[in-house]
Protein backbone atom coordinates (compact mmCIF):
# COMPACT_ATOMS: atom_id res chain seq x y z
CA UNK A 1 0.00 0.00 0.00
CA UNK A 2 3.02 2.31 -0.30
CA UNK A 3 2.68 2.97 -4.04
CA UNK A 4 1.50 6.43 -4.97
CA UNK A 5 -1.84 6.77 -6.73
CA UNK A 6 -1.58 6.88 -10.50
CA UNK A 7 -4.18 9.64 -10.43
CA UNK A 8 -1.43 12.11 -9.59
CA UNK A 9 0.79 11.27 -12.53
CA UNK A 10 -1.15 9.74 -15.44
CA UNK A 11 -1.64 12.54 -17.94
CA UNK A 12 -4.34 10.65 -19.85
CA UNK A 13 -6.78 11.03 -16.97
CA UNK A 14 -8.80 14.25 -17.42
CA UNK A 15 -8.45 16.66 -14.51
CA UNK A 16 -12.23 16.93 -14.12
CA UNK A 17 -12.33 13.28 -13.05
CA UNK A 18 -10.47 14.03 -9.85
CA UNK A 19 -13.54 15.36 -8.01
CA UNK A 20 -15.55 12.40 -9.31
CA UNK A 21 -12.91 9.95 -8.13
CA UNK A 22 -12.80 11.65 -4.73
CA UNK A 23 -16.56 11.28 -4.39
CA UNK A 24 -16.43 7.65 -5.56
CA UNK A 25 -13.79 6.83 -2.94
CA UNK A 26 -15.99 8.48 -0.30
CA UNK A 27 -18.85 6.20 -1.35
CA UNK A 28 -16.68 3.13 -0.92
CA UNK A 29 -15.13 4.29 2.34
CA UNK A 30 -18.30 5.64 3.91
CA UNK A 31 -20.20 2.40 3.27
CA UNK A 32 -17.61 0.46 5.24
CA UNK A 33 -17.14 3.12 7.92
CA UNK A 34 -20.81 3.52 8.79
CA UNK A 35 -21.60 -0.20 8.84
CA UNK A 36 -18.46 -0.82 10.90
CA UNK A 37 -19.67 1.76 13.41
CA UNK A 38 -23.12 0.18 13.48
CA UNK A 39 -21.66 -3.24 14.28
CA UNK A 40 -19.63 -1.87 17.19
CA UNK A 41 -22.96 -1.11 18.87
CA UNK A 42 -23.32 -4.86 19.40
CA UNK A 43 -20.20 -5.10 21.56
CA UNK A 44 -21.29 -6.62 24.85
CA UNK A 45 -24.89 -7.05 23.65
CA UNK A 46 -24.79 -9.94 21.16
CA UNK A 47 -26.70 -13.14 21.98
CA UNK A 48 -23.52 -15.15 22.63
CA UNK A 49 -19.85 -14.40 23.27
CA UNK A 50 -18.78 -16.03 20.01
CA UNK A 51 -21.25 -13.89 18.07
CA UNK A 52 -20.11 -10.81 19.95
CA UNK A 53 -16.54 -11.45 18.80
CA UNK A 54 -17.63 -12.23 15.24
CA UNK A 55 -19.53 -8.95 14.88
CA UNK A 56 -16.66 -7.00 16.42
CA UNK A 57 -14.20 -8.57 13.98
CA UNK A 58 -16.43 -7.78 11.00
CA UNK A 59 -16.70 -4.21 12.25
CA UNK A 60 -12.90 -3.95 12.49
CA UNK A 61 -12.51 -5.33 8.97
CA UNK A 62 -14.93 -2.72 7.67
CA UNK A 63 -13.24 0.14 9.51
CA UNK A 64 -9.91 -1.05 8.12
CA UNK A 65 -11.34 -0.93 4.60
CA UNK A 66 -12.78 2.51 5.28
CA UNK A 67 -9.39 3.77 6.47
CA UNK A 68 -7.70 2.73 3.22
CA UNK A 69 -10.37 4.21 0.97
CA UNK A 70 -10.62 7.48 2.92
CA UNK A 71 -6.85 7.91 3.07
CA UNK A 72 -6.74 7.53 -0.70
CA UNK A 73 -9.67 9.94 -1.05
CA UNK A 74 -7.69 12.52 0.94
CA UNK A 75 -4.71 12.10 -1.39
CA UNK A 76 -6.89 12.53 -4.47
CA UNK A 77 -8.57 15.61 -3.00
CA UNK A 78 -5.19 17.19 -2.26
CA UNK A 79 -6.40 19.50 0.50
CA UNK A 80 -4.52 17.96 3.41
CA UNK A 81 -7.38 15.94 4.82
CA UNK A 82 -6.47 12.39 5.87
CA UNK A 83 -8.76 9.46 6.61
CA UNK A 84 -9.37 10.53 10.21
CA UNK A 85 -10.27 14.05 9.16
CA UNK A 86 -12.73 12.77 6.58
CA UNK A 87 -14.29 10.32 9.02
CA UNK A 88 -14.68 12.57 12.03
CA UNK A 89 -14.97 16.12 10.74
CA UNK A 90 -17.51 15.95 7.94
CA UNK A 91 -21.14 16.85 8.55
CA UNK A 92 -23.92 14.44 7.74
CA UNK A 93 -24.72 15.94 4.32
CA UNK A 94 -21.13 15.31 3.19
CA UNK A 95 -21.35 11.55 3.74
CA UNK A 96 -21.84 9.38 0.66
CA UNK A 97 -22.76 5.99 2.13
CA UNK A 98 -25.78 4.04 0.91
CA UNK A 99 -28.89 4.16 3.06
CA UNK A 100 -28.72 0.44 3.87
CA UNK A 101 -25.67 0.66 6.13
CA UNK A 102 -27.00 3.46 8.31
CA UNK A 103 -30.19 1.61 9.24
CA UNK A 104 -30.57 0.76 12.96
CA UNK A 105 -29.45 -2.65 14.14
CA UNK A 106 -32.88 -3.69 15.38
CA UNK A 107 -32.74 -7.21 16.77
CA UNK A 108 -30.09 -9.77 15.84
CA UNK A 109 -32.11 -11.05 12.89
CA UNK A 110 -32.42 -7.57 11.41
CA UNK A 111 -28.68 -7.03 11.79
CA UNK A 112 -27.87 -10.30 10.01
CA UNK A 113 -30.38 -9.54 7.25
CA UNK A 114 -28.61 -6.24 6.60
CA UNK A 115 -25.22 -7.96 6.70
CA UNK A 116 -26.28 -10.60 4.19
CA UNK A 117 -27.48 -7.99 1.71
CA UNK A 118 -24.51 -5.67 2.07
CA UNK A 119 -21.79 -8.31 2.18
CA UNK A 120 -23.21 -10.21 -0.80
CA UNK A 121 -23.18 -6.96 -2.76
CA UNK A 122 -19.71 -5.98 -1.48
CA UNK A 123 -18.18 -9.32 -2.40
CA UNK A 124 -19.28 -8.91 -6.02
CA UNK A 125 -18.18 -5.25 -6.04
CA UNK A 126 -14.68 -5.92 -4.71
CA UNK A 127 -14.19 -8.85 -7.06
CA UNK A 128 -14.75 -6.40 -9.89
CA UNK A 129 -12.60 -3.67 -8.34
CA UNK A 130 -9.65 -6.06 -8.17
CA UNK A 131 -9.36 -5.31 -11.91
CA UNK A 132 -9.64 -1.53 -11.49
CA UNK A 133 -7.44 0.59 -13.74
CA UNK A 134 -6.52 2.62 -10.65
CA UNK A 135 -3.84 0.45 -8.93
CA UNK A 136 -4.50 1.63 -5.39
CA UNK A 137 -8.21 0.79 -5.65
CA UNK A 138 -7.32 -2.64 -7.03
CA UNK A 139 -4.91 -3.24 -4.12
CA UNK A 140 -7.49 -2.31 -1.50
CA UNK A 141 -10.14 -4.43 -3.20
CA UNK A 142 -7.82 -7.46 -3.35
CA UNK A 143 -7.48 -7.34 0.43
CA UNK A 144 -11.10 -6.50 1.13
CA UNK A 145 -12.61 -9.23 -1.07
CA UNK A 146 -11.16 -11.92 1.20
CA UNK A 147 -12.72 -10.29 4.24
CA UNK A 148 -16.17 -9.69 2.79
CA UNK A 149 -16.33 -13.27 1.49
CA UNK A 150 -16.21 -14.39 5.11
CA UNK A 151 -18.71 -11.70 6.13
CA UNK A 152 -21.17 -12.92 3.51
CA UNK A 153 -20.74 -16.57 4.48
CA UNK A 154 -21.26 -15.82 8.18
CA UNK A 155 -24.37 -13.75 7.49
CA UNK A 156 -25.80 -16.42 5.18
CA UNK A 157 -25.25 -19.07 7.84
CA UNK A 158 -27.18 -17.06 10.41
CA UNK A 159 -30.00 -16.21 8.02
CA UNK A 160 -30.39 -19.91 7.27
CA UNK A 161 -30.23 -20.91 10.94
CA UNK A 162 -32.80 -18.34 11.99
CA UNK A 163 -35.04 -18.71 8.96
CA UNK A 164 -35.20 -22.48 9.28
CA UNK A 165 -35.31 -22.41 13.07
CA UNK A 166 -38.25 -21.71 15.34
CA UNK A 167 -41.43 -19.91 14.38
CA UNK A 168 -40.23 -16.88 16.32
CA UNK A 169 -36.76 -16.79 14.70
CA UNK A 170 -38.27 -17.22 11.23
CA UNK A 171 -40.72 -14.36 11.81
CA UNK A 172 -37.94 -12.12 13.07
CA UNK A 173 -35.81 -12.86 10.03
CA UNK A 174 -38.69 -12.14 7.66
CA UNK A 175 -39.32 -8.86 9.46
CA UNK A 176 -35.62 -7.98 9.35
CA UNK A 177 -35.40 -8.59 5.62
CA UNK A 178 -38.63 -6.69 5.01
CA UNK A 179 -37.10 -3.64 6.70
CA UNK A 180 -34.15 -3.64 4.28
CA UNK A 181 -35.53 -4.61 0.86
CA UNK A 182 -36.34 -0.97 0.00
CA UNK A 183 -32.66 -0.01 0.22
CA UNK A 184 -31.30 -2.66 -2.16
CA UNK A 185 -31.93 -0.80 -5.42
CA UNK A 186 -29.59 2.02 -4.42
CA UNK A 187 -26.67 -0.43 -4.20
CA UNK A 188 -26.79 -1.08 -7.94
CA UNK A 189 -27.34 2.44 -9.23
CA UNK A 190 -24.73 4.02 -11.52
CA UNK A 191 -25.24 7.77 -11.72
CA UNK A 192 -23.69 10.46 -13.91
CA UNK A 193 -20.77 10.86 -11.52
CA UNK A 194 -19.75 7.19 -11.66
CA UNK A 195 -20.39 6.57 -15.35
CA UNK A 196 -17.15 8.16 -16.66
CA UNK A 197 -15.17 6.18 -14.08
CA UNK A 198 -16.88 2.99 -15.24
CA UNK A 199 -16.03 3.77 -18.84
CA UNK A 200 -12.39 4.35 -17.85
CA UNK A 201 -12.22 1.01 -16.06
CA UNK A 202 -11.68 2.63 -12.67
CA UNK A 203 -15.10 1.91 -11.19
CA UNK A 204 -17.29 -1.17 -11.50
CA UNK A 205 -20.59 -1.03 -13.36
CA UNK A 206 -22.82 -1.80 -10.40
CA UNK A 207 -25.77 -2.66 -12.64
CA UNK A 208 -23.85 -5.70 -13.86
CA UNK A 209 -23.64 -7.07 -10.31
CA UNK A 210 -27.38 -7.35 -9.77
CA UNK A 211 -28.02 -10.73 -11.42
CA UNK A 212 -25.37 -12.54 -9.36
CA UNK A 213 -26.64 -10.80 -6.21
CA UNK A 214 -30.25 -11.87 -6.84
CA UNK A 215 -29.17 -15.45 -7.54
CA UNK A 216 -27.15 -15.70 -4.34
CA UNK A 217 -29.83 -14.12 -2.15
CA UNK A 218 -32.49 -16.42 -3.62
CA UNK A 219 -30.31 -19.46 -2.89
CA UNK A 220 -29.81 -18.44 0.75
CA UNK A 221 -33.49 -17.68 1.31
CA UNK A 222 -34.54 -20.96 -0.29
CA UNK A 223 -32.25 -22.91 2.02
CA UNK A 224 -33.58 -20.85 4.93
CA UNK A 225 -37.18 -21.72 3.90
CA UNK A 226 -37.94 -18.00 3.71
CA UNK A 227 -40.05 -16.26 1.05
CA UNK A 228 -38.22 -14.72 -1.88
CA UNK A 229 -38.15 -10.91 -1.90
CA UNK A 230 -40.81 -8.72 -3.39
CA UNK A 231 -38.88 -5.49 -3.83
CA UNK A 232 -40.80 -2.30 -3.08
CA UNK A 233 -40.01 0.96 -4.82
CA UNK A 234 -36.42 1.76 -3.97
CA UNK A 235 -35.44 4.55 -1.61
CA UNK A 236 -32.31 6.42 -2.66
CA UNK A 237 -30.35 9.50 -1.76
CA UNK A 238 -27.41 8.41 0.35
CA UNK A 239 -24.92 8.71 -2.51
CA UNK A 240 -25.73 12.41 -2.85
CA UNK A 241 -25.90 13.22 0.87
CA UNK A 242 -29.63 12.79 1.49
CA UNK A 243 -29.77 10.49 4.48
CA UNK A 244 -32.24 9.15 7.00
CA UNK A 245 -32.38 10.57 10.51
CA UNK A 246 -30.45 7.52 11.70
CA UNK A 247 -27.13 8.70 10.30
CA UNK A 248 -27.15 11.95 12.24
CA UNK A 249 -27.64 10.09 15.52
CA UNK A 250 -24.84 7.67 14.62
CA UNK A 251 -22.41 10.46 13.74
CA UNK A 252 -23.20 12.32 16.96
CA UNK A 253 -21.77 9.36 18.87
CA UNK A 254 -18.97 8.47 16.46
CA UNK A 255 -17.63 12.01 16.07
CA UNK A 256 -18.10 13.35 19.59
CA UNK A 257 -14.59 12.83 20.93
CA UNK A 258 -12.56 14.07 17.92
CA UNK A 259 -14.79 17.12 17.54
CA UNK A 260 -14.70 17.93 21.26
CA UNK A 261 -10.89 17.68 21.37
CA UNK A 262 -9.77 18.44 17.79
CA UNK A 263 -6.12 18.98 18.75
CA UNK A 264 -5.76 15.84 20.84
CA UNK A 265 -2.91 13.49 19.93
CA UNK A 266 -3.34 9.83 20.80
ZILIN-V733492 format. One record per backbone hydrogen bond with DSSP energy under -0.5 kcal/mol. NH is the residue of the N-H (numbers start at 0). CO is the residue of the C=O. Records with the same first field share a line. If there is no record, write none. Layout:
NH->CO ; CO
This chain:
7->4
8->5
9->5
10->8
12->9
13->11
16->13
17->14
19->15
20->16
21->17
22->18
23->19
24->20
25->21
26->22
27->23
28->24
29->25
30->26
31->27
32->28
33->29
34->30
35->31
36->32
37->33
38->34
39->35
40->36 ; 37
41->38
42->39
44->41
45->41
51->47
52->48
53->49
54->50
55->51
56->52
57->53
58->54
59->55
60->56
61->57
62->58
63->59
64->60
65->61
66->62
67->63
68->64
69->65
70->66
71->67
72->68
73->69
74->70
75->71
76->72
77->73
78->73
81->79
85->81
86->82
87->83
88->84
93->90
94->91
101->97 ; 98
102->99
110->106
111->107
112->108
113->109
114->110
115->111
116->112
117->113
118->114
119->115
120->116
121->117
122->118
123->119
124->120
125->121
126->122
127->123
128->124
129->125
130->127
131->128
132->200
134->132
136->133
137->133
138->134
139->135
140->136
141->137
142->138
143->139
144->140
145->141 ; 142
146->142
147->143
148->144
149->145
150->146
151->147
152->148
153->149
154->150
155->151
156->152
157->153
158->154
159->155
160->156
161->157
162->158
163->159
164->161
169->165
170->166
171->167
172->168
173->169
174->170
175->171
176->172
177->173
178->174
179->175 ; 176
180->176
182->179
183->180
186->182 ; 183
187->183 ; 184
188->185
190->188
194->190
195->191
196->193
197->193
198->194
199->195
200->197
201->196
202->196
205->203
207->204
208->205
209->206
212->208
213->209
214->210
215->211
216->212
217->213
218->214
219->215
220->216
221->217
222->218
223->219
224->221
225->220
230->228
234->181
235->233
239->236
240->237
241->236
242->240
246->243
247->243
248->244
249->245
250->246
251->247
252->248
253->249
254->250
255->252
258->254
259->255
260->256
261->258
263->260
